[in-house]
Amino acid sequence: MADVVLRYFDIPGRAEVTRLLLVYGDVPFVDKRIPKAMYPHLKPSLDLPFGSLPTLEVAGETYGCSLAIARYAATRVGLYPTHNPLLAYHVDRLATVINDVMVALFMILYMDGCPVLRSKRLRRARRRVPQLLQHLEDEASEGGCFFSVLTWVDVYLFDLIHNVLLRYCSVLRIPFDKYAKLQAIYHTVRGNSNVAAYLKRTDGAQHFRPRRVTTG
Ligand SMILES: N[C@@H](CCC(=O)N[C@@H](CS)C(=O)NCC(=O)O)C(=O)O
């Protein structure tokens, strides 16, 4: 039986990088997806160390904070360079850039609220995100990953492209075709047979379809 349980909403969001890492490494886990409508009722009964999702339960203990959870999963599947502190720093540095982009886009895609504010955020994202992508492109190696070996930041980039930039391209309109090295990383991760099989299972599922987002 799986000793790992990942709890999150039934969307990619902040949990998908951990799902992908566990899938990549063939780690059996229970992918517990909580319907958003049921969350307020279930919340009091959930073990939420920081009051929010995602959480990862490992051998009966529950842990919070999405990036720390992802790094744990990456370590477990050999995609975090624990033996090389400087490489680990660079991996985390780029992961922080990707996370900043993710969070800025989540604020547009997933947060309800004032349409004027959303439009303002969208305009800023259309200006700022291409600059950050260019920065990532400049740092990526030619070999289909950021560094000389595949690390979790490659999987995180895949998540950003697949589940945010491409899925919501009609809303975000952040062009992606000019970043050849980032596209190569996308295809490296997508080409992993475990990841490919997982995408085949999940991509058509209801929870992975883009929600309607109205913007000015
Ligand atoms: N810094 C936290 C943020 C977690 C967070 O904001 N989670 C949201 C979903 S993406 C949540 O659980 N919202 C419901 C709540 O706070 O009760 C992390 O990265 O894990």
The ligand as an SDF file (V2000), in Angstrom:
LIG
                    3D

 20 19  0  0  0  0  0  0  0  0999 V2000
    2.5960   28.9770    0.6280 N   0  0  0  0  0  0  0  0  0  0  0  0
    1.6100   27.9220    0.6260 C   0  0  0  0  0  0  0  0  0  0  0  0
    0.3340   28.5030    0.0450 C   0  0  0  0  0  0  0  0  0  0  0  0
   -0.7620   27.4670    0.0090 C   0  0  0  0  0  0  0  0  0  0  0  0
   -2.0850   28.0380   -0.4780 C   0  0  0  0  0  0  0  0  0  0  0  0
   -2.2820   29.2590   -0.6460 O   0  0  0  0  0  0  0  0  0  0  0  0
   -3.0240   27.1140   -0.7220 N   0  0  0  0  0  0  0  0  0  0  0  0
   -4.3320   27.4630   -1.1720 C   0  0  0  0  0  0  0  0  0  0  0  0
   -4.6370   26.7150   -2.4540 C   0  0  0  0  0  0  0  0  0  0  0  0
   -3.4580   27.0460   -3.7230 S   0  0  0  0  0  0  0  0  0  0  0  0
   -5.3510   27.0000   -0.1360 C   0  0  0  0  0  0  0  0  0  0  0  0
   -5.2110   25.9570    0.4900 O   0  0  0  0  0  0  0  0  0  0  0  0
   -6.4350   27.7810    0.0460 N   0  0  0  0  0  0  0  0  0  0  0  0
   -7.4770   27.4190    0.9510 C   0  0  0  0  0  0  0  0  0  0  0  0
   -7.1940   27.7990    2.3790 C   0  0  0  0  0  0  0  0  0  0  0  0
   -6.2530   28.5890    2.6440 O   0  0  0  0  0  0  0  0  0  0  0  0
   -7.9490   27.3380    3.2750 O   0  0  0  0  0  0  0  0  0  0  0  0
    2.1250   26.7300   -0.1920 C   0  0  0  0  0  0  0  0  0  0  0  0
    2.8720   26.9770   -1.1450 O   0  0  0  0  0  0  0  0  0  0  0  0
    1.7930   25.5960    0.1440 O   0  0  0  0  0  0  0  0  0  0  0  0
  1  2  1  0
  2  3  1  0
  2 18  1  0
  3  4  1  0
  4  5  1  0
  5  6  2  0
  5  7  1  0
  7  8  1  0
  8  9  1  0
  8 11  1  0
  9 10  1  0
 11 12  2  0
 11 13  1  0
 13 14  1  0
 14 15  1  0
 15 16  2  0
 15 17  1  0
 18 19  2  0
 18 20  1  0
M  END
$$$$
